[in-house]
Amino acid sequence: MKGIVAVIVLVSFFVYSAMDLITVRYQQRLLYNELVRTQNIEQKLNQAWSYLQLERANLTSTIHINQVMSQKLRMTPADISHIIYIKDSELRKVANPEAAKEQ
């Protein structure tokens, strides 16, 4: 009688262990699938980031800025004859006219 009980206990332990192993392997498979999915998302985000960096470099290039300046804003580069030099002393007079009168 004790032998039969021992065999039943051992068989039930092996069945429990097998079921637990199946459960653990299933959870492992789910986690692996989630890892692969997350790595794919990471790769897509890295590609998007590289594209955005390239786009920023193109938009901030001097050539692009000059094109926008001339085409959209209708601006031209300044000639030397259009540049006005203001001395620091003249700038102070304009900024603080009361101090200029005292001098």
N, CA, C and O atoms as CSV, one atom per row, in Angstrom:
chain,resi,resn,atom,element,x,y,z
A,1,MET,N,N,0.811,-1.188,0.000
A,1,MET,CA,C,0.000,0.000,0.000
A,1,MET,C,C,0.858,1.258,0.000
A,1,MET,O,O,0.590,2.215,-0.726
A,2,LYS,N,N,1.918,1.234,0.848
A,2,LYS,CA,C,2.808,2.386,0.889
A,2,LYS,C,C,3.533,2.557,-0.437
A,2,LYS,O,O,3.819,3.685,-0.840
A,3,GLY,N,N,3.833,1.464,-1.118
A,3,GLY,CA,C,4.524,1.504,-2.408
A,3,GLY,C,C,3.658,2.151,-3.468
A,3,GLY,O,O,4.148,2.919,-4.296
A,4,ILE,N,N,2.366,1.842,-3.444
A,4,ILE,CA,C,1.446,2.419,-4.421
A,4,ILE,C,C,1.313,3.912,-4.188
A,4,ILE,O,O,1.277,4.693,-5.140
A,5,VAL,N,N,1.239,4.313,-2.928
A,5,VAL,CA,C,1.132,5.735,-2.588
A,5,VAL,C,C,2.403,6.453,-3.026
A,5,VAL,O,O,2.340,7.561,-3.559
A,6,ALA,N,N,3.555,5.829,-2.803
A,6,ALA,CA,C,4.829,6.437,-3.195
A,6,ALA,C,C,4.900,6.589,-4.711
A,6,ALA,O,O,5.378,7.607,-5.210
A,7,VAL,N,N,4.430,5.587,-5.444
A,7,VAL,CA,C,4.432,5.657,-6.908
A,7,VAL,C,C,3.491,6.751,-7.374
A,7,VAL,O,O,3.835,7.511,-8.280
A,8,ILE,N,N,2.317,6.849,-6.779
A,8,ILE,CA,C,1.352,7.891,-7.150
A,8,ILE,C,C,1.929,9.275,-6.852
A,8,ILE,O,O,1.767,10.203,-7.644
A,9,VAL,N,N,2.602,9.409,-5.710
A,9,VAL,CA,C,3.223,10.687,-5.363
A,9,VAL,C,C,4.317,11.028,-6.368
A,9,VAL,O,O,4.405,12.174,-6.807
A,10,LEU,N,N,5.145,10.072,-6.738
A,10,LEU,CA,C,6.211,10.316,-7.701
A,10,LEU,C,C,5.654,10.657,-9.083
A,10,LEU,O,O,6.137,11.577,-9.743
A,11,VAL,N,N,4.636,9.914,-9.515
A,11,VAL,CA,C,4.027,10.193,-10.821
A,11,VAL,C,C,3.405,11.580,-10.822
A,11,VAL,O,O,3.559,12.330,-11.786
A,12,SER,N,N,2.700,11.927,-9.742
A,12,SER,CA,C,2.081,13.249,-9.674
A,12,SER,C,C,3.150,14.340,-9.635
A,12,SER,O,O,2.960,15.415,-10.205
A,13,PHE,N,N,4.281,14.068,-8.961
A,13,PHE,CA,C,5.374,15.040,-8.945
A,13,PHE,C,C,5.948,15.235,-10.342
A,13,PHE,O,O,6.223,16.365,-10.743
A,14,PHE,N,N,6.135,14.137,-11.096
A,14,PHE,CA,C,6.654,14.242,-12.446
A,14,PHE,C,C,5.668,14.960,-13.367
A,14,PHE,O,O,6.079,15.760,-14.208
A,15,VAL,N,N,4.382,14.684,-13.216
A,15,VAL,CA,C,3.369,15.374,-14.022
A,15,VAL,C,C,3.373,16.866,-13.696
A,15,VAL,O,O,3.300,17.705,-14.594
A,16,TYR,N,N,3.459,17.190,-12.405
A,16,TYR,CA,C,3.512,18.594,-11.990
A,16,TYR,C,C,4.765,19.265,-12.557
A,16,TYR,O,O,4.698,20.392,-13.049
A,17,SER,N,N,5.905,18.574,-12.489
A,17,SER,CA,C,7.152,19.134,-13.020
A,17,SER,C,C,7.059,19.350,-14.525
A,17,SER,O,O,7.535,20.362,-15.039
A,18,ALA,N,N,6.454,18.415,-15.225
A,18,ALA,CA,C,6.303,18.544,-16.672
A,18,ALA,C,C,5.401,19.716,-17.020
A,18,ALA,O,O,5.696,20.477,-17.942
A,19,MET,N,N,4.296,19.866,-16.282
A,19,MET,CA,C,3.384,20.983,-16.525
A,19,MET,C,C,4.077,22.314,-16.215
A,19,MET,O,O,3.898,23.296,-16.936
A,20,ASP,N,N,4.854,22.338,-15.158
A,20,ASP,CA,C,5.587,23.554,-14.798
A,20,ASP,C,C,6.618,23.888,-15.864
A,20,ASP,O,O,6.797,25.057,-16.206
A,21,LEU,N,N,7.290,22.887,-16.387
A,21,LEU,CA,C,8.266,23.104,-17.447
A,21,LEU,C,C,7.594,23.665,-18.697
A,21,LEU,O,O,8.124,24.578,-19.330
A,22,ILE,N,N,6.445,23.131,-19.051
A,22,ILE,CA,C,5.703,23.630,-20.212
A,22,ILE,C,C,5.308,25.088,-19.995
A,22,ILE,O,O,5.419,25.903,-20.911
A,23,THR,N,N,4.854,25.416,-18.809
A,23,THR,CA,C,4.459,26.790,-18.494
A,23,THR,C,C,5.654,27.736,-18.589
A,23,THR,O,O,5.544,28.826,-19.150
A,24,VAL,N,N,6.780,27.323,-18.047
A,24,VAL,CA,C,7.979,28.166,-18.075
A,24,VAL,C,C,8.460,28.366,-19.514
A,24,VAL,O,O,8.845,29.474,-19.887
A,25,ARG,N,N,8.439,27.315,-20.312
A,25,ARG,CA,C,8.865,27.445,-21.716
A,25,ARG,C,C,7.920,28.364,-22.493
A,25,ARG,O,O,8.366,29.138,-23.339
A,26,TYR,N,N,6.631,28.282,-22.212
A,26,TYR,CA,C,5.661,29.164,-22.872
A,26,TYR,C,C,5.928,30.618,-22.490
A,26,TYR,O,O,5.921,31.494,-23.355
A,27,GLN,N,N,6.160,30.881,-21.218
A,27,GLN,CA,C,6.467,32.242,-20.777
A,27,GLN,C,C,7.771,32.730,-21.399
A,27,GLN,O,O,7.888,33.896,-21.777
A,28,GLN,N,N,8.754,31.829,-21.504
A,28,GLN,CA,C,10.024,32.183,-22.127
A,28,GLN,C,C,9.803,32.560,-23.583
A,28,GLN,O,O,10.381,33.538,-24.059
A,29,ARG,N,N,8.983,31.810,-24.295
A,29,ARG,CA,C,8.688,32.109,-25.692
A,29,ARG,C,C,7.991,33.458,-25.828
A,29,ARG,O,O,8.304,34.226,-26.738
A,30,LEU,N,N,7.039,33.757,-24.924
A,30,LEU,CA,C,6.362,35.055,-24.960
A,30,LEU,C,C,7.345,36.201,-24.726
A,30,LEU,O,O,7.291,37.222,-25.411
A,31,LEU,N,N,8.237,36.025,-23.759
A,31,LEU,CA,C,9.229,37.062,-23.473
A,31,LEU,C,C,10.192,37.251,-24.639
A,31,LEU,O,O,10.574,38.380,-24.948
A,32,TYR,N,N,10.581,36.172,-25.281
A,32,TYR,CA,C,11.472,36.272,-26.427
A,32,TYR,C,C,10.789,37.015,-27.574
A,32,TYR,O,O,11.405,37.862,-28.221
A,33,ASN,N,N,9.517,36.698,-27.826
A,33,ASN,CA,C,8.775,37.396,-28.878
A,33,ASN,C,C,8.670,38.886,-28.568
A,33,ASN,O,O,8.804,39.717,-29.466
A,34,GLU,N,N,8.434,39.225,-27.319
A,34,GLU,CA,C,8.359,40.628,-26.917
A,34,GLU,C,C,9.719,41.311,-27.098
A,34,GLU,O,O,9.779,42.469,-27.511
A,35,LEU,N,N,10.799,40.605,-26.793
A,35,LEU,CA,C,12.140,41.149,-26.983
A,35,LEU,C,C,12.406,41.436,-28.453
A,35,LEU,O,O,12.924,42.500,-28.791
A,36,VAL,N,N,12.059,40.505,-29.328
A,36,VAL,CA,C,12.267,40.695,-30.763
A,36,VAL,C,C,11.424,41.872,-31.263
A,36,VAL,O,O,11.903,42.688,-32.051
A,37,ARG,N,N,10.183,41.962,-30.813
A,37,ARG,CA,C,9.310,43.072,-31.197
A,37,ARG,C,C,9.907,44.406,-30.750
A,37,ARG,O,O,9.892,45.382,-31.500
A,38,THR,N,N,10.430,44.440,-29.534
A,38,THR,CA,C,11.029,45.666,-29.005
A,38,THR,C,C,12.298,46.034,-29.764
A,38,THR,O,O,12.551,47.212,-30.014
A,39,GLN,N,N,13.092,45.043,-30.130
A,39,GLN,CA,C,14.300,45.316,-30.915
A,39,GLN,C,C,13.954,45.860,-32.297
A,39,GLN,O,O,14.658,46.728,-32.813
A,40,ASN,N,N,12.885,45.364,-32.896
A,40,ASN,CA,C,12.442,45.892,-34.195
A,40,ASN,C,C,12.009,47.340,-34.069
A,40,ASN,O,O,12.324,48.163,-34.929
A,41,ILE,N,N,11.293,47.656,-33.005
A,41,ILE,CA,C,10.877,49.043,-32.778
A,41,ILE,C,C,12.100,49.927,-32.570
A,41,ILE,O,O,12.162,51.042,-33.088
A,42,GLU,N,N,13.074,49.427,-31.809
A,42,GLU,CA,C,14.303,50.189,-31.584
A,42,GLU,C,C,15.025,50.467,-32.902
A,42,GLU,O,O,15.519,51.573,-33.120
A,43,GLN,N,N,15.085,49.478,-33.765
A,43,GLN,CA,C,15.749,49.651,-35.055
A,43,GLN,C,C,15.024,50.706,-35.900
A,43,GLN,O,O,15.667,51.542,-36.534
A,44,LYS,N,N,13.690,50.668,-35.909
A,44,LYS,CA,C,12.930,51.664,-36.672
A,44,LYS,C,C,13.141,53.061,-36.105
A,44,LYS,O,O,13.267,54.026,-36.859
A,45,LEU,N,N,13.179,53.174,-34.775
A,45,LEU,CA,C,13.414,54.481,-34.159
A,45,LEU,C,C,14.819,54.995,-34.463
A,45,LEU,O,O,15.005,56.192,-34.682
A,46,ASN,N,N,15.800,54.109,-34.477
A,46,ASN,CA,C,17.163,54.525,-34.826
A,46,ASN,C,C,17.240,55.005,-36.273
A,46,ASN,O,O,17.943,55.969,-36.573
A,47,GLN,N,N,16.518,54.333,-37.169
A,47,GLN,CA,C,16.488,54.774,-38.564
A,47,GLN,C,C,15.828,56.143,-38.681
A,47,GLN,O,O,16.303,57.009,-39.416
A,48,ALA,N,N,14.728,56.332,-37.952
A,48,ALA,CA,C,14.049,57.627,-37.982
A,48,ALA,C,C,14.952,58.718,-37.415
A,48,ALA,O,O,14.983,59.832,-37.939
A,49,TRP,N,N,15.683,58.408,-36.353
A,49,TRP,CA,C,16.590,59.383,-35.749
A,49,TRP,C,C,17.702,59.761,-36.733
A,49,TRP,O,O,18.051,60.935,-36.854
A,50,SER,N,N,18.251,58.777,-37.428
A,50,SER,CA,C,19.292,59.065,-38.420
A,50,SER,C,C,18.744,59.941,-39.540
A,50,SER,O,O,19.413,60.870,-39.992
A,51,TYR,N,N,17.532,59.645,-39.982
A,51,TYR,CA,C,16.907,60.462,-41.018
A,51,TYR,C,C,16.705,61.893,-40.531
A,51,TYR,O,O,16.958,62.843,-41.272
A,52,LEU,N,N,16.250,62.052,-39.285
A,52,LEU,CA,C,16.028,63.395,-38.751
A,52,LEU,C,C,17.340,64.163,-38.600
A,52,LEU,O,O,17.382,65.369,-38.842
A,53,GLN,N,N,18.395,63.484,-38.208
A,53,GLN,CA,C,19.697,64.157,-38.111
A,53,GLN,C,C,20.179,64.615,-39.487
A,53,GLN,O,O,20.713,65.716,-39.628
A,54,LEU,N,N,19.991,63.771,-40.497
A,54,LEU,CA,C,20.373,64.132,-41.857
A,54,LEU,C,C,19.530,65.307,-42.352
A,54,LEU,O,O,20.048,66.231,-42.978
A,55,GLU,N,N,18.243,65.265,-42.069
A,55,GLU,CA,C,17.351,66.345,-42.479
A,55,GLU,C,C,17.738,67.659,-41.797
A,55,GLU,O,O,17.728,68.714,-42.432
A,56,ARG,N,N,18.078,67.596,-40.513
A,56,ARG,CA,C,18.501,68.805,-39.793
A,56,ARG,C,C,19.787,69.355,-40.394
A,56,ARG,O,O,19.936,70.567,-40.552
A,57,ALA,N,N,20.718,68.460,-40.730
A,57,ALA,CA,C,21.971,68.914,-41.332
A,57,ALA,C,C,21.708,69.589,-42.680
A,57,ALA,O,O,22.344,70.589,-43.011
A,58,ASN,N,N,20.778,69.045,-43.450
A,58,ASN,CA,C,20.451,69.653,-44.743
A,58,ASN,C,C,19.778,71.010,-44.559
A,58,ASN,O,O,20.076,71.955,-45.290
A,59,LEU,N,N,18.876,71.111,-43.590
A,59,LEU,CA,C,18.144,72.367,-43.389
A,59,LEU,C,C,19.017,73.468,-42.808
A,59,LEU,O,O,18.756,74.649,-43.036
A,60,THR,N,N,20.038,73.100,-42.067
A,60,THR,CA,C,20.899,74.117,-41.464
A,60,THR,C,C,22.158,74.385,-42.274
A,60,THR,O,O,23.030,75.134,-41.832
A,61,SER,N,N,22.264,73.791,-43.440
A,61,SER,CA,C,23.448,74.039,-44.265
A,61,SER,C,C,23.377,75.456,-44.837
A,61,SER,O,O,22.297,76.007,-45.048
A,62,THR,N,N,24.523,76.010,-45.075
A,62,THR,CA,C,24.614,77.381,-45.587
A,62,THR,C,C,23.960,77.500,-46.955
A,62,THR,O,O,23.321,78.507,-47.259
A,63,ILE,N,N,24.117,76.490,-47.763
A,63,ILE,CA,C,23.521,76.519,-49.110
A,63,ILE,C,C,22.004,76.604,-49.020
A,63,ILE,O,O,21.377,77.399,-49.721
A,64,HIS,N,N,21.419,75.784,-48.159
A,64,HIS,CA,C,19.958,75.792,-48.010
A,64,HIS,C,C,19.474,77.131,-47.451
A,64,HIS,O,O,18.469,77.673,-47.910
A,65,ILE,N,N,20.185,77.652,-46.473
A,65,ILE,CA,C,19.784,78.936,-45.881
A,65,ILE,C,C,19.866,80.045,-46.919
A,65,ILE,O,O,18.982,80.899,-46.982
A,66,ASN,N,N,20.911,80.043,-47.729
A,66,ASN,CA,C,21.022,81.057,-48.783
A,66,ASN,C,C,19.915,80.919,-49.823
A,66,ASN,O,O,19.414,81.923,-50.328
A,67,GLN,N,N,19.527,79.678,-50.150
A,67,GLN,CA,C,18.424,79.472,-51.102
A,67,GLN,C,C,17.114,80.003,-50.540
A,67,GLN,O,O,16.370,80.687,-51.242
A,68,VAL,N,N,16.829,79.694,-49.287
A,68,VAL,CA,C,15.594,80.185,-48.669
A,68,VAL,C,C,15.629,81.699,-48.588
A,68,VAL,O,O,14.627,82.362,-48.851
A,69,MET,N,N,16.775,82.245,-48.224
A,69,MET,CA,C,16.921,83.689,-48.106
A,69,MET,C,C,16.642,84.375,-49.437
A,69,MET,O,O,15.946,85.390,-49.474
A,70,SER,N,N,17.170,83.838,-50.521
A,70,SER,CA,C,17.003,84.495,-51.817
A,70,SER,C,C,15.652,84.197,-52.460
A,70,SER,O,O,15.061,85.091,-53.066
A,71,GLN,N,N,15.148,82.977,-52.349
A,71,GLN,CA,C,13.910,82.611,-53.044
A,71,GLN,C,C,12.664,83.007,-52.264
A,71,GLN,O,O,11.798,83.700,-52.797
A,72,LYS,N,N,12.562,82.584,-51.031
A,72,LYS,CA,C,11.328,82.817,-50.271
A,72,LYS,C,C,11.278,84.205,-49.645
A,72,LYS,O,O,10.232,84.853,-49.644
A,73,LEU,N,N,12.397,84.654,-49.117
A,73,LEU,CA,C,12.404,85.944,-48.427
A,73,LEU,C,C,12.832,87.099,-49.328
A,73,LEU,O,O,12.745,88.266,-48.944
A,74,ARG,N,N,13.289,86.762,-50.517
A,74,ARG,CA,C,13.737,87.752,-51.501
A,74,ARG,C,C,14.793,88.699,-50.921
A,74,ARG,O,O,14.748,89.912,-51.127
A,75,MET,N,N,15.715,88.124,-50.211
A,75,MET,CA,C,16.807,88.892,-49.626
A,75,MET,C,C,18.052,88.695,-50.474
A,75,MET,O,O,18.199,87.676,-51.149
A,76,THR,N,N,18.939,89.664,-50.437
A,76,THR,CA,C,20.205,89.561,-51.137
A,76,THR,C,C,21.331,89.786,-50.138
A,76,THR,O,O,21.134,90.460,-49.127
A,77,PRO,N,N,22.486,89.241,-50.404
A,77,PRO,CA,C,23.612,89.497,-49.504
A,77,PRO,C,C,23.965,90.984,-49.507
A,77,PRO,O,O,23.834,91.660,-50.528
A,78,ALA,N,N,24.406,91.477,-48.373
A,78,ALA,CA,C,24.717,92.905,-48.249
A,78,ALA,C,C,26.019,93.227,-48.972
A,78,ALA,O,O,27.010,92.502,-48.881
A,79,ASP,N,N,25.976,94.346,-49.693
A,79,ASP,CA,C,27.197,94.866,-50.309
A,79,ASP,C,C,27.953,95.664,-49.260
A,79,ASP,O,O,27.395,96.050,-48.232
A,80,ILE,N,N,29.198,95.901,-49.525
A,80,ILE,CA,C,30.010,96.682,-48.588
A,80,ILE,C,C,29.476,98.112,-48.490
A,80,ILE,O,O,29.657,98.775,-47.468
A,81,SER,N,N,28.828,98.580,-49.536
A,81,SER,CA,C,28.299,99.953,-49.522
A,81,SER,C,C,27.036,100.070,-48.663
A,81,SER,O,O,26.658,101.174,-48.270
A,82,HIS,N,N,26.390,98.954,-48.372
A,82,HIS,CA,C,25.171,98.981,-47.564
A,82,HIS,C,C,25.436,98.819,-46.065
A,82,HIS,O,O,24.514,98.938,-45.258
A,83,ILE,N,N,26.664,98.554,-45.699
A,83,ILE,CA,C,26.995,98.319,-44.295
A,83,ILE,C,C,27.263,99.644,-43.620
A,83,ILE,O,O,28.037,100.463,-44.115
A,84,ILE,N,N,26.615,99.853,-42.481
A,84,ILE,CA,C,26.782,101.089,-41.695
A,84,ILE,C,C,27.481,100.703,-40.397
A,84,ILE,O,O,27.034,99.819,-39.666
A,85,TYR,N,N,28.577,101.381,-40.134
A,85,TYR,CA,C,29.332,101.124,-38.910
A,85,TYR,C,C,28.932,102.151,-37.866
A,85,TYR,O,O,28.926,103.350,-38.145
A,86,ILE,N,N,28.605,101.700,-36.684
A,86,ILE,CA,C,28.235,102.576,-35.573
A,86,ILE,C,C,29.285,102.411,-34.490
A,86,ILE,O,O,29.574,101.303,-34.038
A,87,LYS,N,N,29.847,103.542,-34.086
A,87,LYS,CA,C,30.846,103.499,-33.024
A,87,LYS,C,C,30.150,103.249,-31.697
A,87,LYS,O,O,28.973,103.569,-31.525
A,88,ASP,N,N,30.878,102.688,-30.784
A,88,ASP,CA,C,30.332,102.378,-29.469
A,88,ASP,C,C,29.890,103.644,-28.746
A,88,ASP,O,O,28.870,103.632,-28.057
A,89,SER,N,N,30.626,104.716,-28.887
A,89,SER,CA,C,30.256,105.972,-28.222
A,89,SER,C,C,28.944,106.522,-28.770
A,89,SER,O,O,28.127,107.044,-28.012
A,90,GLU,N,N,28.736,106.410,-30.080
A,90,GLU,CA,C,27.476,106.868,-30.679
A,90,GLU,C,C,26.304,105.999,-30.215
A,90,GLU,O,O,25.192,106.492,-30.028
A,91,LEU,N,N,26.558,104.745,-30.038
A,91,LEU,CA,C,25.523,103.829,-29.580
A,91,LEU,C,C,25.100,104.168,-28.158
A,91,LEU,O,O,23.918,104.089,-27.824
A,92,ARG,N,N,26.065,104.547,-27.317
A,92,ARG,CA,C,25.737,104.939,-25.944
A,92,ARG,C,C,24.920,106.222,-25.920
A,92,ARG,O,O,24.039,106.371,-25.073
A,93,LYS,N,N,25.188,107.134,-26.815
A,93,LYS,CA,C,24.431,108.386,-26.874
A,93,LYS,C,C,22.968,108.112,-27.214
A,93,LYS,O,O,22.066,108.731,-26.649
A,94,VAL,N,N,22.743,107.194,-28.126
A,94,VAL,CA,C,21.381,106.860,-28.535
A,94,VAL,C,C,20.680,106.083,-27.433
A,94,VAL,O,O,19.488,106.285,-27.202
A,95,ALA,N,N,21.387,105.210,-26.759
A,95,ALA,CA,C,20.785,104.376,-25.730
A,95,ALA,C,C,20.477,105.174,-24.472
A,95,ALA,O,O,19.463,104.918,-23.822
A,96,ASN,N,N,21.328,106.140,-24.110
A,96,ASN,CA,C,21.134,106.915,-22.896
A,96,ASN,C,C,21.378,108.402,-23.217
A,96,ASN,O,O,22.473,108.911,-22.977
A,97,PRO,N,N,20.356,109.106,-23.760
A,97,PRO,CA,C,20.573,110.506,-24.190
A,97,PRO,C,C,20.830,111.470,-23.027
A,97,PRO,O,O,21.469,112.502,-23.232
A,98,GLU,N,N,20.362,111.175,-21.834
A,98,GLU,CA,C,20.575,112.062,-20.691
A,98,GLU,C,C,22.041,112.078,-20.277
A,98,GLU,O,O,22.570,113.134,-19.929
A,99,ALA,N,N,22.699,110.938,-20.310
A,99,ALA,CA,C,24.113,110.868,-19.966
A,99,ALA,C,C,24.948,111.588,-21.024
A,99,ALA,O,O,25.992,112.152,-20.697
A,100,ALA,N,N,24.517,111.582,-22.268
A,100,ALA,CA,C,25.250,112.249,-23.337
A,100,ALA,C,C,25.173,113.766,-23.180
A,100,ALA,O,O,26.128,114.466,-23.518
A,101,LYS,N,N,24.029,114.297,-22.662
A,101,LYS,CA,C,23.887,115.741,-22.463
A,101,LYS,C,C,24.797,116.224,-21.335
A,101,LYS,O,O,25.318,117.337,-21.397
A,102,GLU,N,N,24.988,115.416,-20.329
A,102,GLU,CA,C,25.833,115.797,-19.198
A,102,GLU,C,C,27.288,115.927,-19.593
A,102,GLU,O,O,28.021,116.713,-18.993
A,103,GLN,N,N,27.719,115.176,-20.583
A,103,GLN,CA,C,29.128,115.198,-20.967
A,103,GLN,C,C,29.405,116.384,-21.758
A,103,GLN,O,O,30.541,116.591,-22.183
